[in-house]
Amino acid sequence: MSYGTGVTQCPHCGSIGTYEIRMQNGGQVITCQNCRKNFTAEVHNGQFTGRSR
């Protein structure tokens, strides 16, 4: 189930990308479109919170 798309920033290279949100709450693992490294973006109520690790 998809909750839409959201914009978040990669903590490794700093690039900003649009990604599909696949969960309502929790930490979603994302692969950066620029540097191809994985990072976790926090999701709350189907939206990125802006916190990445």
Backbone bond lengths (Angstrom), bond angles and torsions (degrees), N, CA, C in turn:
res aa  C-N    CA-C-N  psi(-1)  N-CA   C-N-CA  omega(-1)  CA-C   N-CA-C  phi
1 M - - - 1.444 - - 1.520 109.19 -
2 S 1.299 116.56 134.17 1.448 121.88 -179.22 1.528 109.74 -105.92
3 Y 1.326 115.22 138.84 1.462 121.30 178.08 1.527 110.91 -103.80
4 G 1.322 117.53 17.28 1.460 121.49 -179.65 1.510 110.52 104.27
5 T 1.312 115.32 -158.90 1.453 121.07 179.19 1.520 109.15 -123.13
6 G 1.316 114.94 158.41 1.455 121.25 178.39 1.505 110.02 -148.10
7 V 1.322 115.92 163.36 1.455 122.39 -179.03 1.516 108.23 -108.87
8 T 1.322 116.20 131.69 1.461 120.91 176.43 1.522 108.85 -144.81
9 Q 1.338 115.90 164.91 1.456 122.07 -175.81 1.517 110.31 -111.56
10 C 1.313 115.74 138.46 1.459 122.02 177.35 1.532 109.18 -73.97
11 P 1.344 118.48 127.67 1.475 119.91 178.76 1.529 113.37 -74.10
12 H 1.330 118.15 -14.55 1.463 121.58 -178.35 1.527 112.06 -84.08
13 C 1.340 116.77 -53.11 1.469 120.08 -174.90 1.531 112.78 -109.90
14 G 1.331 117.59 -12.50 1.462 120.75 177.35 1.515 115.43 84.83
15 S 1.332 118.14 1.96 1.460 119.48 -179.12 1.531 109.99 -74.59
16 I 1.315 115.62 147.43 1.463 122.52 -179.88 1.514 107.81 -104.60
17 G 1.340 116.14 131.28 1.463 120.10 -178.33 1.511 111.66 -140.75
18 T 1.324 115.39 161.37 1.461 122.68 176.79 1.515 108.45 -99.97
19 Y 1.331 116.50 128.39 1.456 121.91 -175.97 1.515 109.91 -131.74
20 E 1.326 116.06 153.16 1.460 122.33 176.71 1.524 108.91 -76.50
21 I 1.326 116.82 133.48 1.458 122.26 177.16 1.521 107.58 -92.85
22 R 1.345 116.97 120.16 1.457 121.66 -173.97 1.521 113.47 -109.86
23 M 1.320 118.69 7.10 1.460 121.16 180.00 1.520 109.24 -145.82
24 Q 1.344 115.71 162.09 1.460 119.14 -178.64 1.527 111.36 -89.60
25 N 1.326 117.15 -41.54 1.463 121.92 179.73 1.520 109.24 -141.56
26 G 1.348 116.47 146.31 1.449 120.79 176.44 1.509 112.61 126.05
27 G 1.330 115.64 -161.94 1.454 121.99 179.73 1.519 110.05 -110.10
28 Q 1.313 116.47 118.35 1.463 121.55 -178.32 1.520 109.69 -100.52
29 V 1.326 116.57 127.19 1.461 121.58 177.86 1.523 108.52 -80.54
30 I 1.327 115.51 128.83 1.465 122.53 -176.55 1.523 108.21 -127.87
31 T 1.324 117.15 142.74 1.459 122.26 172.57 1.520 107.86 -100.42
32 C 1.321 116.35 123.39 1.466 121.95 -178.91 1.526 110.01 -61.57
33 Q 1.319 116.14 136.16 1.459 120.97 179.71 1.520 111.89 -75.22
34 N 1.333 117.57 -17.57 1.455 121.30 -177.17 1.535 111.97 -95.66
35 C 1.346 117.60 -56.70 1.465 120.55 -175.34 1.530 113.20 -99.77
36 R 1.337 117.75 -5.55 1.469 124.53 176.45 1.532 113.79 66.03
37 K 1.335 118.63 16.34 1.466 121.49 176.49 1.526 108.97 -91.05
38 N 1.332 116.31 151.53 1.460 121.36 178.82 1.522 110.37 -87.47
39 F 1.332 116.02 144.39 1.451 121.94 171.84 1.519 108.48 -147.50
40 T 1.326 116.00 163.83 1.457 121.57 -178.68 1.516 109.11 -108.16
41 A 1.329 116.76 128.64 1.462 122.59 177.18 1.526 108.31 -112.40
42 E 1.322 116.52 130.86 1.458 121.29 179.60 1.525 110.19 -74.24
43 V 1.344 115.59 135.22 1.464 122.15 179.65 1.525 108.07 -121.77
44 H 1.334 116.50 132.91 1.464 122.11 176.85 1.524 108.37 -137.26
45 N 1.314 116.38 124.49 1.472 123.17 -177.84 1.527 112.11 55.12
46 G 1.321 117.17 39.21 1.453 121.54 176.21 1.510 114.92 75.36
47 Q 1.352 118.29 17.84 1.463 122.12 178.59 1.523 109.57 -135.97
48 F 1.340 116.38 146.83 1.454 120.31 175.20 1.526 109.02 -67.62
49 T 1.336 117.41 138.11 1.461 121.22 -178.68 1.518 112.20 -88.72
50 G 1.326 117.24 -13.51 1.461 120.80 -177.46 1.513 113.21 99.20
51 R 1.333 117.37 -6.29 1.462 120.37 178.08 1.521 109.11 -96.08
52 S 1.311 116.33 124.36 1.469 122.41 178.01 1.511 108.27 -126.52
53 R 1.332 115.28 148.04 1.469 119.97 176.24 1.500 109.90 -144.94
